[in-house]
Amino acid sequence: MTPVSSIIAFAAGLLILWLICKLLSFPLKVLWKLIINAILGAVILFLFNLVGGFLNLSIPINALNALITGVLGIPGVILLLILQWIL
């Protein structure tokens, strides 16, 4: 998956998160917390792949992983690591 399509998938995850929050009428504070969490998760996923290349560890960046990271943030990255280790 190219970096552009990864960014598009991440942006789609953020858009879906924003729409869900709007539909459920979450307070703006909760929405900002979720957005910050998603951005932090994407940055950590990118940095993990950058550093993990030296240790033979990487999480493939595809639409599903970008969506999981975009919605869950840092716990999503940890979930992907656990799933990769188990499977």
PyRosetta script that sets phi, psi and omega in degrees:
from pyrosetta import init, pose_from_sequence

init()
pose = pose_from_sequence("MTPVSSIIAFAAGLLILWLICKLLSFPLKVLWKLIINAILGAVILFLFNLVGGFLNLSIPINALNALITGVLGIPGVILLLILQWIL")
pose.set_psi(1, 133.1)
pose.set_omega(1, -178.2)
pose.set_phi(2, -75.7)
pose.set_psi(2, 158.2)
pose.set_omega(2, 178.6)
pose.set_phi(3, -59.5)
pose.set_psi(3, -34.1)
pose.set_omega(3, 179.9)
pose.set_phi(4, -65.6)
pose.set_psi(4, -43.8)
pose.set_omega(4, 179.0)
pose.set_phi(5, -69.3)
pose.set_psi(5, -29.6)
pose.set_omega(5, 174.7)
pose.set_phi(6, -65.6)
pose.set_psi(6, -42.7)
pose.set_omega(6, 178.8)
pose.set_phi(7, -65.4)
pose.set_psi(7, -39.5)
pose.set_omega(7, 178.5)
pose.set_phi(8, -64.3)
pose.set_psi(8, -42.0)
pose.set_omega(8, 178.5)
pose.set_phi(9, -65.0)
pose.set_psi(9, -39.7)
pose.set_omega(9, 177.8)
pose.set_phi(10, -65.0)
pose.set_psi(10, -42.3)
pose.set_omega(10, 178.5)
pose.set_phi(11, -64.8)
pose.set_psi(11, -36.8)
pose.set_omega(11, 177.4)
pose.set_phi(12, -64.7)
pose.set_psi(12, -39.5)
pose.set_omega(12, 175.8)
pose.set_phi(13, -61.8)
pose.set_psi(13, -42.1)
pose.set_omega(13, 177.3)
pose.set_phi(14, -64.8)
pose.set_psi(14, -40.0)
pose.set_omega(14, 178.7)
pose.set_phi(15, -63.8)
pose.set_psi(15, -43.2)
pose.set_omega(15, 177.8)
pose.set_phi(16, -62.7)
pose.set_psi(16, -42.1)
pose.set_omega(16, 177.9)
pose.set_phi(17, -61.6)
pose.set_psi(17, -43.0)
pose.set_omega(17, 179.9)
pose.set_phi(18, -63.8)
pose.set_psi(18, -43.3)
pose.set_omega(18, 179.6)
pose.set_phi(19, -64.8)
pose.set_psi(19, -40.4)
pose.set_omega(19, 178.5)
pose.set_phi(20, -63.1)
pose.set_psi(20, -43.7)
pose.set_omega(20, 179.5)
pose.set_phi(21, -64.1)
pose.set_psi(21, -40.1)
pose.set_omega(21, 178.5)
pose.set_phi(22, -66.2)
pose.set_psi(22, -41.3)
pose.set_omega(22, -179.6)
pose.set_phi(23, -66.7)
pose.set_psi(23, -34.8)
pose.set_omega(23, -179.8)
pose.set_phi(24, -90.6)
pose.set_psi(24, -0.4)
pose.set_omega(24, 178.4)
pose.set_phi(25, 57.4)
pose.set_psi(25, 46.4)
pose.set_omega(25, 174.1)
pose.set_phi(26, -67.1)
pose.set_psi(26, 148.1)
pose.set_omega(26, 174.2)
pose.set_phi(27, -63.2)
pose.set_psi(27, 153.5)
pose.set_omega(27, -177.5)
pose.set_phi(28, -60.9)
pose.set_psi(28, -32.6)
pose.set_omega(28, 179.6)
pose.set_phi(29, -62.4)
pose.set_psi(29, -41.3)
pose.set_omega(29, 179.0)
pose.set_phi(30, -67.9)
pose.set_psi(30, -39.7)
pose.set_omega(30, 178.8)
pose.set_phi(31, -61.9)
pose.set_psi(31, -44.4)
pose.set_omega(31, 179.2)
pose.set_phi(32, -64.9)
pose.set_psi(32, -37.6)
pose.set_omega(32, 178.4)
pose.set_phi(33, -62.9)
pose.set_psi(33, -41.3)
pose.set_omega(33, 178.7)
pose.set_phi(34, -67.0)
pose.set_psi(34, -38.4)
pose.set_omega(34, 179.3)
pose.set_phi(35, -67.1)
pose.set_psi(35, -44.0)
pose.set_omega(35, 178.1)
pose.set_phi(36, -61.9)
pose.set_psi(36, -41.5)
pose.set_omega(36, 178.6)
pose.set_phi(37, -61.0)
pose.set_psi(37, -41.4)
pose.set_omega(37, -179.7)
pose.set_phi(38, -67.3)
pose.set_psi(38, -42.8)
pose.set_omega(38, 179.0)
pose.set_phi(39, -65.2)
pose.set_psi(39, -42.3)
pose.set_omega(39, 177.6)
pose.set_phi(40, -61.9)
pose.set_psi(40, -41.2)
pose.set_omega(40, 178.8)
pose.set_phi(41, -62.8)
pose.set_psi(41, -41.6)
pose.set_omega(41, 179.2)
pose.set_phi(42, -66.1)
pose.set_psi(42, -41.0)
pose.set_omega(42, 178.5)
pose.set_phi(43, -64.6)
pose.set_psi(43, -42.5)
pose.set_omega(43, -180.0)
pose.set_phi(44, -66.5)
pose.set_psi(44, -38.1)
pose.set_omega(44, 176.8)
pose.set_phi(45, -62.1)
pose.set_psi(45, -43.8)
pose.set_omega(45, 178.2)
pose.set_phi(46, -64.0)
pose.set_psi(46, -46.3)
pose.set_omega(46, -179.7)
pose.set_phi(47, -66.2)
pose.set_psi(47, -37.0)
pose.set_omega(47, 177.9)
pose.set_phi(48, -62.4)
pose.set_psi(48, -42.2)
pose.set_omega(48, 178.2)
pose.set_phi(49, -68.0)
pose.set_psi(49, -33.1)
pose.set_omega(49, 178.7)
pose.set_phi(50, -67.5)
pose.set_psi(50, -48.1)
pose.set_omega(50, -178.9)
pose.set_phi(51, -79.6)
pose.set_psi(51, -36.0)
pose.set_omega(51, -177.5)
pose.set_phi(52, -65.2)
pose.set_psi(52, -20.8)
pose.set_omega(52, 177.4)
pose.set_phi(53, -61.8)
pose.set_psi(53, -31.2)
pose.set_omega(53, 177.9)
pose.set_phi(54, -74.3)
pose.set_psi(54, -23.4)
pose.set_omega(54, -177.8)
pose.set_phi(55, -106.7)
pose.set_psi(55, 9.7)
pose.set_omega(55, -176.5)
pose.set_phi(56, 61.8)
pose.set_psi(56, 32.2)
pose.set_omega(56, 175.0)
pose.set_phi(57, -120.6)
pose.set_psi(57, 132.5)
pose.set_omega(57, 175.0)
pose.set_phi(58, -158.2)
pose.set_psi(58, 153.1)
pose.set_omega(58, 174.1)
pose.set_phi(59, -113.2)
pose.set_psi(59, 118.8)
pose.set_omega(59, -179.3)
pose.set_phi(60, -62.4)
pose.set_psi(60, 136.6)
pose.set_omega(60, 179.4)
pose.set_phi(61, -93.3)
pose.set_psi(61, 107.4)
pose.set_omega(61, 176.3)
pose.set_phi(62, -134.6)
pose.set_psi(62, -177.8)
pose.set_omega(62, -174.6)
pose.set_phi(63, -62.2)
pose.set_psi(63, -42.2)
pose.set_omega(63, -178.5)
pose.set_phi(64, -67.3)
pose.set_psi(64, -45.8)
pose.set_omega(64, 179.6)
pose.set_phi(65, -65.5)
pose.set_psi(65, -38.1)
pose.set_omega(65, 177.3)
pose.set_phi(66, -65.5)
pose.set_psi(66, -37.7)
pose.set_omega(66, 178.5)
pose.set_phi(67, -67.9)
pose.set_psi(67, -43.6)
pose.set_omega(67, 178.4)
pose.set_phi(68, -61.6)
pose.set_psi(68, -45.5)
pose.set_omega(68, 179.6)
pose.set_phi(69, -67.3)
pose.set_psi(69, -38.2)
pose.set_omega(69, -179.9)
pose.set_phi(70, -65.7)
pose.set_psi(70, -36.0)
pose.set_omega(70, -178.3)
pose.set_phi(71, -85.3)
pose.set_psi(71, -43.6)
pose.set_omega(71, -174.3)
pose.set_phi(72, -93.7)
pose.set_psi(72, -20.9)
pose.set_omega(72, -179.9)
pose.set_phi(73, 73.9)
pose.set_psi(73, -136.4)
pose.set_omega(73, -177.9)
pose.set_phi(74, -60.4)
pose.set_psi(74, -43.9)
pose.set_omega(74, 176.1)
pose.set_phi(75, -59.6)
pose.set_psi(75, -28.7)
pose.set_omega(75, 176.5)
pose.set_phi(76, -66.8)
pose.set_psi(76, -38.8)
pose.set_omega(76, 177.0)
pose.set_phi(77, -65.3)
pose.set_psi(77, -42.9)
pose.set_omega(77, 178.6)
pose.set_phi(78, -63.7)
pose.set_psi(78, -41.1)
pose.set_omega(78, 177.3)
pose.set_phi(79, -61.3)
pose.set_psi(79, -42.7)
pose.set_omega(79, 178.6)
pose.set_phi(80, -64.9)
pose.set_psi(80, -37.5)
pose.set_omega(80, 176.9)
pose.set_phi(81, -64.1)
pose.set_psi(81, -43.8)
pose.set_omega(81, 179.0)
pose.set_phi(82, -64.3)
pose.set_psi(82, -43.6)
pose.set_omega(82, 179.2)
pose.set_phi(83, -64.0)
pose.set_psi(83, -37.9)
pose.set_omega(83, 178.3)
pose.set_phi(84, -67.7)
pose.set_psi(84, -37.4)
pose.set_omega(84, 179.5)
pose.set_phi(85, -68.0)
pose.set_psi(85, -40.2)
pose.set_omega(85, -179.4)
pose.set_phi(86, -71.8)
pose.set_psi(86, -45.4)
pose.set_omega(86, -176.0)
pose.set_phi(87, -89.0)
pose.dump_pdb("model.pdb")
